[in-house]
């Protein structure tokens, strides 16, 4: 599994609500984004967010990076500050 991790600043609760509504209404990811999952962590106190986008292969992650990188900034949670991409090495869940 491969993960693209994107950090944002200038994130507001209203922007997160808009994104959640658009995601809830969508029938899966955009056609040019071969993602297998998405997670978003929002720190309201700091106005920051971290988005984790999951992919089966490195090639899929690269394709997703091109598509997400070309997105209009109005479609993102805030101001993109960094993008990290790599293979997941540890995925541990505790409890039942």
Residue, then its C-alpha position, 0 to 999 in steps of 0.5 A: x500500500x502507498x500513501x500520499x500525505x498532504x498538509x494544509x494550513x488556513x483550514x476552516x470548519x466551514x471548508x471542512x463541512x463543504x468537503x465532507x458534503x461533496x465527498x458524501x454526495x460523490x459516487x467514489x473518487x474522481x475517475x482519474x484518481x485510482x485511490x483505495x481510501x481517504x482519511x482527513x484529520x482536522x485540527x480546528x484550534x490550529x486551522x490545519x489539516x492532514x489528508x491521507x490518500x491510499x493507493x494499491x501501487x506506486x504507479x496509482x499513487x503517481x497518477x493520483x498525485x498528478x490529478x490531485x496536484x492539478x486540482x483547483x485550490x477551491x477544491x482543497x481544505x486550505x493552503x497546501x503546504x507539503x506533500x509526502x508520498x511513500x510506501x506504508x511500512x507499518x499499519x497497526x491497529x489495536x483492540x477489537 
